[in-house]
Amino acid sequence: MQAVDRVQDRAEDRERRYANEVGFYRTGDQAAVANGSTHFMPMRLVLPSKQVWWDLLGPEPCEQVWITYRSLIAEMNRKLPDLSLSASDLAGLQLKFQDPAGRTWSIDRKGILSASTWTTSTGEKGTQLDRSDLLVYPDEPWMTDAEPAPGCGPA
């Protein structure tokens, strides 16, 4: 029985190897998104309570970016003027990303990593996601201030 458990643990470790190289850390007024892998991974910030997500244009492999909540709110309000958003709404901010193997992961506000799903459209007509203003593509000026991701290494 222990051998079966070890084999299963190794399989789960292999499945999560890329996911474990992504970091999402929050402080009082900002969030860090780190790609500690040598591979590019599509990432997005998600606010489930507002049914909005924000596709990031990075960070690049082995890079980390810091996003101030003030900048995030200003950018979202600029892109979606009808969206009412405040600093307290960001308490539920999550990070979703796709690893190089095509699996989708989520890191919630508590830092817990779990398997997830990736939505590529705003949804079927008549659903909650049937709104064109839910996809936010900001200019992301903080990407120019990227720094090396801690512990970056090959996977």
N, CA, C and O of each residue as an XYZ file, in Angstrom:
620
protein
N       0.817     -1.192      0.000
C       0.000      0.000      0.000
C       0.865      1.263      0.000
O       0.543      2.232     -0.687
N       1.955      1.258      0.760
C       2.831      2.427      0.806
C       3.475      2.690     -0.543
O       3.670      3.847     -0.917
N       3.806      1.646     -1.275
C       4.411      1.810     -2.603
C       3.431      2.488     -3.550
O       3.827      3.339     -4.346
N       2.170      2.124     -3.472
C       1.138      2.747     -4.313
C       1.010      4.226     -3.958
O       0.903      5.074     -4.843
N       1.022      4.529     -2.667
C       0.948      5.922     -2.221
C       2.138      6.730     -2.719
O       1.982      7.879     -3.133
N       3.333      6.132     -2.681
C       4.533      6.839     -3.153
C       4.450      7.109     -4.649
O       4.822      8.190     -5.107
N       3.971      6.146     -5.406
C       3.823      6.324     -6.856
C       2.812      7.433     -7.142
O       3.037      8.276     -8.011
N       1.707      7.429     -6.415
C       0.691      8.460     -6.597
C       1.240      9.833     -6.206
O       0.989     10.818     -6.899
N       1.984      9.903     -5.108
C       2.588     11.169     -4.682
C       3.552     11.699     -5.736
O       3.564     12.898     -6.016
N       4.361     10.816     -6.324
C       5.305     11.245     -7.366
C       4.557     11.751     -8.590
O       4.972     12.736     -9.202
N       3.466     11.096     -8.953
C       2.664     11.531    -10.103
C       2.066     12.910     -9.836
O       2.064     13.765    -10.722
N       1.560     13.131     -8.628
C       1.007     14.437     -8.269
C       2.101     15.500     -8.251
O       1.866     16.631     -8.677
N       3.276     15.158     -7.771
C       4.399     16.100     -7.768
C       4.775     16.504     -9.186
O       5.024     17.681     -9.451
N       4.819     15.531    -10.108
C       5.138     15.841    -11.507
C       4.075     16.747    -12.112
O       4.396     17.676    -12.852
N       2.808     16.477    -11.798
C       1.717     17.274    -12.336
C       1.787     18.714    -11.841
O       1.440     19.641    -12.573
N       2.231     18.902    -10.611
C       2.275     20.239    -10.007
C       3.622     20.947    -10.171
O       3.780     22.060     -9.669
N       4.572     20.357    -10.837
C       5.922     20.929    -10.842
C       5.948     22.354    -11.388
O       6.629     23.207    -10.819
N       5.233     22.635    -12.466
C       5.202     24.004    -12.988
C       4.385     24.912    -12.073
O       4.763     26.055    -11.815
N       3.264     24.389    -11.589
C       2.394     25.188    -10.730
C       3.122     25.647     -9.474
O       2.891     26.754     -8.989
N       3.991     24.808     -8.953
C       4.730     25.164     -7.742
C       5.782     26.239     -7.985
O       6.353     26.769     -7.032
N       6.044     26.568     -9.244
C       7.027     27.608     -9.569
C       6.391     28.982     -9.744
O       7.090     29.959    -10.013
N       5.083     29.063     -9.594
C       4.373     30.334     -9.712
C       4.069     30.843     -8.315
O       3.659     30.082     -7.438
N       4.273     32.128     -8.119
C       3.988     32.727     -6.825
C       2.969     33.840     -6.941
O       2.968     34.599     -7.911
N       2.109     33.933     -5.955
C       1.131     35.017     -5.869
C       1.087     35.426     -4.410
O       0.559     34.703     -3.565
N       1.649     36.595     -4.121
C       1.796     37.056     -2.751
C       1.122     38.408     -2.622
O       1.192     39.239     -3.528
N       0.475     38.620     -1.501
C      -0.237     39.871     -1.284
C       0.261     40.534     -0.008
O       0.497     39.878      1.006
N       0.413     41.845     -0.085
C       0.734     42.630      1.102
C      -0.422     43.593      1.314
O      -1.464     43.462      0.671
N      -0.251     44.545      2.198
C      -1.332     45.471      2.490
C      -1.857     46.248      1.302
O      -3.063     46.467      1.194
N      -0.971     46.673      0.400
C      -1.431     47.524     -0.699
C      -0.933     47.095     -2.076
O      -1.014     47.865     -3.032
N      -0.422     45.880     -2.180
C       0.051     45.407     -3.481
C       0.084     43.884     -3.529
O      -0.011     43.200     -2.509
N       0.221     43.380     -4.754
C       0.329     41.939     -4.970
C       1.540     41.675     -5.844
O       1.841     42.452     -6.751
N       2.231     40.586     -5.575
C       3.350     40.154     -6.410
C       2.916     38.921     -7.183
O       2.298     38.006     -6.637
N       3.254     38.917     -8.468
C       3.016     37.759     -9.322
C       4.385     37.332     -9.831
O       5.082     38.112    -10.480
N       4.769     36.099     -9.538
C       6.100     35.616     -9.908
C       5.987     34.380    -10.792
O       5.249     33.442    -10.489
N       6.735     34.402    -11.889
C       6.869     33.221    -12.738
C       8.271     32.684    -12.498
O       9.228     33.134    -13.128
N       8.393     31.736    -11.600
C       9.684     31.166    -11.253
C      10.113     30.042    -12.172
O      11.044     29.299    -11.860
N       9.439     29.914    -13.300
C       9.752     28.871    -14.271
C      10.540     29.466    -15.431
O      10.545     30.680    -15.635
N      11.193     28.613    -16.175
C      11.881     29.059    -17.391
C      10.931     29.042    -18.585
O      11.352     29.282    -19.717
N       9.652     28.758    -18.339
C       8.631     28.711    -19.391
C       7.631     29.847    -19.207
O       7.301     30.215    -18.079
N       7.147     30.407    -20.331
C       6.068     31.393    -20.252
C       4.774     30.681    -19.882
O       4.509     29.578    -20.361
N       3.971     31.309    -19.032
C       2.672     30.760    -18.652
C       1.629     31.869    -18.720
O       1.802     32.908    -18.083
N       0.544     31.671    -19.479
C      -0.532     32.667    -19.477
C      -1.083     32.821    -18.062
O      -1.335     31.834    -17.372
N      -1.267     34.077    -17.638
C      -1.753     34.347    -16.286
C      -2.846     35.390    -16.334
O      -2.903     36.220    -17.241
N      -3.716     35.331    -15.336
C      -4.751     36.355    -15.202
C      -5.101     36.545    -13.735
O      -5.095     35.605    -12.940
N      -5.405     37.791    -13.405
C      -5.941     38.106    -12.088
C      -7.455     37.969    -12.189
O      -8.052     38.358    -13.192
N      -8.071     37.417    -11.154
C      -9.503     37.142    -11.181
C     -10.150     37.703     -9.919
O      -9.647     37.526     -8.809
N     -11.274     38.382    -10.117
C     -12.120     38.821     -9.009
C     -13.461     38.108     -9.154
O     -14.363     38.624     -9.814
N     -13.604     36.932     -8.548
C     -14.842     36.170     -8.724
C     -16.096     36.938     -8.296
O     -17.144     36.809     -8.929
N     -16.000     37.725     -7.240
C     -17.179     38.442     -6.749
C     -17.696     39.463     -7.757
O     -18.885     39.781     -7.763
N     -16.816     39.973     -8.602
C     -17.208     40.955     -9.625
C     -17.337     40.314    -11.003
O     -17.682     40.989    -11.973
N     -17.062     39.020    -11.094
C     -17.109     38.278    -12.353
C     -16.254     38.959    -13.420
O     -16.684     39.158    -14.556
N     -15.047     39.306    -13.024
C     -14.137     39.967    -13.953
C     -12.762     39.329    -13.835
O     -12.344     38.918    -12.753
N     -12.068     39.252    -14.961
C     -10.694     38.786    -14.937
C      -9.857     39.719    -15.778
O     -10.365     40.505    -16.578
N      -8.573     39.611    -15.574
C      -7.651     40.542    -16.178
C      -6.456     39.769    -16.688
O      -5.610     39.342    -15.902
N      -6.375     39.584    -17.995
C      -5.268     38.831    -18.578
C      -3.986     39.639    -18.481
O      -3.936     40.797    -18.896
N      -2.960     39.024    -17.933
C      -1.664     39.683    -17.786
C      -0.796     39.405    -19.006
O      -0.935     38.372    -19.660
N       0.080     40.318    -19.296
C       1.034     40.142    -20.391
C       2.374     39.707    -19.829
O       3.420     40.078    -20.361
N       2.354     38.953    -18.799
C       3.556     38.506    -18.114
C       3.173     38.044    -16.734
O       1.990     37.840    -16.462
N       4.112     37.875    -15.876
C       5.527     38.149    -16.074
C       6.192     37.101    -16.971
O       5.730     35.968    -17.108
N       7.267     37.528    -17.556
C       8.065     36.643    -18.400
C       8.698     35.554    -17.522
O       8.703     35.671    -16.297
N       9.228     34.502    -18.145
C       9.910     33.477    -17.351
C      10.990     34.088    -16.453
O      11.729     34.983    -16.863
N      11.058     33.590    -15.245
C      12.049     34.024    -14.247
C      11.893     35.485    -13.837
O      12.856     36.104    -13.385
N      10.691     36.045    -13.989
C      10.450     37.425    -13.572
C       9.297     37.497    -12.582
O       8.427     36.627    -12.524
N       9.334     38.574    -11.808
C       8.304     38.869    -10.821
C       7.899     40.323    -10.979
O       8.747     41.180    -11.226
N       6.607     40.611    -10.839
C       6.126     41.989    -10.892
C       5.321     42.284     -9.634
O       4.681     41.402     -9.062
N       5.368     43.533     -9.224
C       4.575     44.017     -8.099
C       3.511     44.940     -8.658
O       3.816     45.866     -9.410
N       2.269     44.692     -8.295
C       1.143     45.480     -8.784
C       0.496     46.150     -7.580
O      -0.016     45.474     -6.687
N       0.521     47.478     -7.557
C      -0.136     48.171     -6.453
C      -1.645     48.111     -6.665
O      -2.127     48.180     -7.796
N      -2.374     47.983     -5.581
C      -3.829     47.931     -5.682
C      -4.376     49.235     -6.254
O      -5.353     49.228     -7.001
N      -3.751     50.340     -5.905
C      -4.205     51.628     -6.435
C      -4.114     51.651     -7.957
O      -5.038     52.107     -8.631
N      -2.995     51.158     -8.501
C      -2.839     51.098     -9.956
C      -3.832     50.128    -10.579
O      -4.404     50.401    -11.634
N      -4.029     49.003     -9.921
C      -4.960     48.002    -10.433
C      -6.383     48.559    -10.489
O      -7.075     48.403    -11.496
N      -6.812     49.199     -9.422
C      -8.155     49.784     -9.386
C      -8.287     50.878    -10.434
O      -9.291     50.938    -11.145
N      -7.283     51.746    -10.538
C      -7.338     52.826    -11.529
C      -7.426     52.269    -12.946
O      -8.199     52.765    -13.765
N      -6.640     51.250    -13.231
C      -6.645     50.659    -14.572
C      -7.971     49.970    -14.866
O      -8.510     50.106    -15.964
N      -8.497     49.238    -13.900
C      -9.782     48.579    -14.122
C     -10.901     49.600    -14.277
O     -11.783     49.426    -15.118
N     -10.877     50.661    -13.477
C     -11.903     51.696    -13.609
C     -11.794     52.419    -14.945
O     -12.805     52.836    -15.511
N     -10.577     52.568    -15.451
C     -10.383     53.206    -16.753
C     -10.924     52.313    -17.864
O     -11.584     52.793    -18.786
N     -10.645     51.018    -17.775
C     -11.088     50.081    -18.806
C     -12.574     49.754    -18.692
O     -13.250     49.547    -19.699
N     -13.075     49.709    -17.463
C     -14.479     49.362    -17.220
C     -15.113     50.426    -16.329
O     -15.283     50.198    -15.131
N     -15.463     51.579    -16.888
C     -15.980     52.670    -16.061
C     -17.266     52.323    -15.308
O     -17.554     52.935    -14.280
N     -18.034     51.366    -15.794
C     -19.271     50.981    -15.112
C     -19.032     50.016    -13.955
O     -19.952     49.725    -13.190
N     -17.811     49.523    -13.825
C     -17.485     48.584    -12.756
C     -17.167     49.359    -11.481
O     -16.247     50.177    -11.457
N     -17.918     49.101    -10.443
C     -17.653     49.724     -9.152
C     -16.642     48.850     -8.417
O     -16.928     47.701     -8.082
N     -15.466     49.404     -8.171
C     -14.385     48.619     -7.581
C     -13.658     49.446     -6.534
O     -13.311     50.604     -6.769
N     -13.431     48.838     -5.371
C     -12.699     49.513     -4.300
C     -11.629     48.574     -3.761
O     -11.568     47.402     -4.131
N     -10.793     49.105     -2.890
C      -9.716     48.304     -2.305
C     -10.269     47.092     -1.554
O      -9.645     46.031     -1.557
N     -11.419     47.234     -0.918
C     -11.985     46.098     -0.174
C     -12.397     44.957     -1.104
O     -12.405     43.798     -0.689
N     -12.739     45.270     -2.356
C     -13.082     44.219     -3.322
C     -11.887     43.321     -3.622
O     -12.058     42.154     -3.977
N     -10.684     43.859     -3.481
C      -9.488     43.099     -3.829
C      -9.141     42.022     -2.798
O      -8.188     41.267     -2.990
N      -9.896     41.949     -1.725
C      -9.665     40.892     -0.731
C      -9.846     39.506     -1.345
O      -9.245     38.538     -0.879
N     -10.662     39.406     -2.377
C     -10.902     38.118     -3.017
C     -10.079     37.884     -4.270
O     -10.349     36.946     -5.020
N      -9.073     38.726     -4.510
C      -8.260     38.620     -5.721
C      -7.545     37.273     -5.790
O      -6.956     36.825     -4.806
N      -7.600     36.631     -6.957
C      -6.948     35.341     -7.184
C      -6.073     35.425     -8.424
O      -6.203     36.343     -9.233
N      -5.189     34.463     -8.559
C      -4.372     34.324     -9.762
C      -4.694     32.985    -10.402
O      -4.683     31.950     -9.735
N      -4.981     33.010    -11.707
C      -5.132     31.770    -12.476
C      -4.041     31.751    -13.525
O      -3.628     32.796    -14.030
N      -3.575     30.547    -13.851
C      -2.545     30.427    -14.880
C      -2.600     29.051    -15.513
O      -3.136     28.101    -14.942
N      -2.030     28.967    -16.712
C      -1.934     27.698    -17.422
C      -0.477     27.293    -17.470
O       0.387     28.088    -17.841
N      -0.204     26.043    -17.091
C       1.174     25.572    -17.141
C       1.514     25.093    -18.559
O       0.614     24.956    -19.387
N       2.788     24.838    -18.851
C       3.184     24.416    -20.198
C       2.532     23.108    -20.657
O       2.500     22.820    -21.854
N       2.019     22.323    -19.724
C       1.337     21.078    -20.086
C      -0.148     21.306    -20.372
O      -0.872     20.360    -20.683
N      -0.607     22.568    -20.268
C      -1.996     22.893    -20.562
C      -2.948     22.783    -19.387
O      -4.151     22.984    -19.553
N      -2.440     22.469    -18.202
C      -3.290     22.406    -17.017
C      -3.487     23.813    -16.464
O      -2.595     24.657    -16.545
N      -4.663     24.050    -15.903
C      -4.982     25.346    -15.319
C      -4.973     25.238    -13.804
O      -5.466     24.271    -13.223
N      -4.394     26.264    -13.179
C      -4.259     26.306    -11.727
C      -4.766     27.633    -11.205
O      -4.832     28.620    -11.937
N      -5.120     27.648     -9.938
C      -5.565     28.860     -9.273
C      -4.856     28.967     -7.929
O      -4.674     27.977     -7.221
N      -4.462     30.188     -7.597
C      -3.937     30.472     -6.261
C      -4.908     31.465     -5.643
O      -5.066     32.578     -6.145
N      -5.555     31.071     -4.564
C      -6.571     31.931     -3.968
C      -5.949     32.971     -3.041
O      -4.728     33.062     -2.914
N      -6.798     33.737     -2.409
C      -6.331     34.849     -1.569
C      -5.528     34.375     -0.363
O      -4.785     35.154      0.234
N      -5.674     33.097     -0.002
C      -4.922     32.539      1.121
C      -3.630     31.871      0.672
O      -2.870     31.365      1.498
N      -3.379     31.870     -0.642
C      -2.173     31.251     -1.170
C      -2.307     29.767     -1.453
O      -1.307     29.088     -1.689
N      -3.530     29.256     -1.431
C      -3.758     27.829     -1.664
C      -3.835     27.552     -3.161
O      -4.609     28.179     -3.885
N      -3.022     26.607     -3.607
C      -2.957     26.205     -5.010
C      -3.942     25.072     -5.265
O      -3.995     24.102     -4.508
N      -4.728     25.201     -6.346
C      -5.659     24.128     -6.703
C      -5.855     24.092     -8.211
O      -5.639     25.087     -8.903
N      -6.269     22.925     -8.710
C      -6.592     22.797    -10.130
C      -7.808     23.669    -10.421
O      -8.668     23.854     -9.559
N      -7.877     24.206    -11.640
C      -8.945     25.134    -11.979
C      -9.332     24.962    -13.440
O      -8.919     24.004    -14.092
N     -10.122     25.890    -13.945
C     -10.505     25.900    -15.358
C     -10.157     27.253    -15.949
O     -10.079     28.254    -15.237
N      -9.950     27.272    -17.253
C      -9.575     28.492    -17.973
C     -10.716     28.861    -18.907
O     -11.063     28.080    -19.794
N     -11.294     30.014    -18.726
C     -12.368     30.487    -19.584
C     -11.759     31.298    -20.711
O     -10.980     32.219    -20.469
N     -12.110     30.958    -21.942
C     -11.533     31.660    -23.088
C     -12.507     32.611    -23.749
O     -12.134     33.304    -24.696
N     -13.741     32.666    -23.284
C     -14.707     33.605    -23.849
C     -15.534     34.172    -22.711
O     -15.363     33.790    -21.553
N     -16.417     35.072    -23.043
C     -17.258     35.673    -22.013
C     -18.479     34.825    -21.701
O     -19.322     35.241    -20.906
N     -18.597     33.662    -22.296
C     -19.679     32.760    -21.929
C     -20.769     32.654    -22.969
O     -20.783     33.381    -23.963
N     -21.674     31.741    -22.722
C     -22.806     31.519    -23.614
C     -23.806     32.658    -23.480
O     -23.946     33.254    -22.412
N     -24.491     32.949    -24.565
C     -25.502     34.010    -24.554
C     -26.525     33.731    -23.454
O     -27.026     32.614    -23.322
N     -26.821     34.752    -22.681
C     -27.796     34.624    -21.615
C     -27.229     34.204    -20.273
O     -27.972     34.143    -19.293
N     -25.936     33.910    -20.193
C     -25.342     33.533    -18.913
C     -24.779     34.765    -18.224
O     -24.754     35.854    -18.796
N     -24.327     34.580    -16.987
C     -23.734     35.696    -16.242
C     -22.522     36.271    -16.961
O     -22.231     37.461    -16.843
N     -21.815     35.425    -17.706
C     -20.595     35.886    -18.360
C     -20.847     36.428    -19.760
O     -19.895     36.686    -20.496
N     -22.107     36.607    -20.143
C     -22.448     37.130    -21.462
C     -22.391     38.658    -21.428
O     -23.398     39.333    -21.642
N     -21.210     39.187    -21.159
C     -20.987     40.635    -21.142
C     -19.619     40.887    -21.733
O     -18.642     40.242    -21.353
N     -19.547     41.819    -22.656
C     -18.275     42.072    -23.338
C     -17.280     42.823    -22.465
O     -16.095     42.872    -22.796
N     -17.725     43.405    -21.367
C     -16.818     44.219    -20.547
C     -16.099     43.414    -19.474
O     -15.458     43.999    -18.601
N     -16.187     42.101    -19.517
C     -15.555     41.302    -18.475
C     -14.088     41.005    -18.741
O     -13.355     40.648    -17.819
N     -13.652     41.143    -19.971
C     -12.245     40.919    -20.279
C     -11.527     42.257    -20.233
O     -11.886     43.188    -20.954
N     -10.535     42.349    -19.403
C      -9.816     43.604    -19.232
C      -8.380     43.409    -19.694
O      -7.664     42.556    -19.170
N      -7.965     44.191    -20.665
C      -6.601     44.104    -21.187
C      -5.896     45.440    -20.946
O      -5.894     46.294    -21.833
N      -5.314     45.636    -19.801
C      -4.665     46.914    -19.498
C      -3.294     47.031    -20.158
O      -2.741     46.052    -20.661
N      -2.768     48.231    -20.144
C      -1.435     48.482    -20.689
C      -0.345     47.941    -19.771
O       0.781     47.711    -20.214
N      -0.660     47.744    -18.539
C       0.231     47.142    -17.558
C       1.596     47.817    -17.471
O       2.614     47.192    -17.771
N       1.629     49.077    -17.066
C       2.904     49.797    -17.009
C       3.903     49.199    -16.024
O       5.107     49.393    -16.193
N       3.445     48.481    -15.005
C       4.375     47.914    -14.020
C       5.207     46.772    -14.586
O       6.182     46.354    -13.961
N       4.841     46.263    -15.749
C       5.635     45.182    -16.335
C       7.053     45.650    -16.667
O       7.973     44.835    -16.738
N       7.232     46.943    -16.868
C       8.572     47.466    -17.153
C       9.462     47.430    -15.917
O      10.683     47.539    -16.026
N       8.857     47.278    -14.747
C       9.618     47.228    -13.497
C       9.810     45.799    -12.995
O      10.046     45.586    -11.806
N       9.711     44.824    -13.892
C       9.868     43.421    -13.485
C      11.251     43.212    -12.882
O      12.225     43.859    -13.267
N      11.306     42.299    -11.939
C      12.575     41.956    -11.291
C      12.751     40.443    -11.348
O      11.797     39.728    -11.651
N      13.938     39.947    -11.067
C      14.145     38.495    -11.104
C      13.245     37.776    -10.094
O      13.101     38.214     -8.953
N      12.651     36.680    -10.527
C      11.812     35.881     -9.634
C      12.700     35.078     -8.691
O      13.717     34.528     -9.114
N      12.324     35.007     -7.421
C      13.127     34.224     -6.481
C      13.080     32.740     -6.827
O      12.023     32.210     -7.168
N      14.209     32.085     -6.738
C      14.278     30.642     -6.922
C      13.971     30.145     -8.309
O      13.524     29.009     -8.464
N      14.192     30.955     -9.325
C      13.875     30.527    -10.683
C      14.822     29.416    -11.113
O      16.033     29.487    -10.902
N      14.240     28.389    -11.722
C      15.060     27.285    -12.185
C      14.346     26.451    -13.217
O      13.141     26.605    -13.414
N      15.062     25.575    -13.876
C      14.458     24.767    -14.937
C      13.464     23.750    -14.390
O      13.601     23.232    -13.282
N      12.456     23.489    -15.221
C      11.460     22.459    -14.870
C      11.278     21.541    -16.048
O      10.488     20.599    -15.980
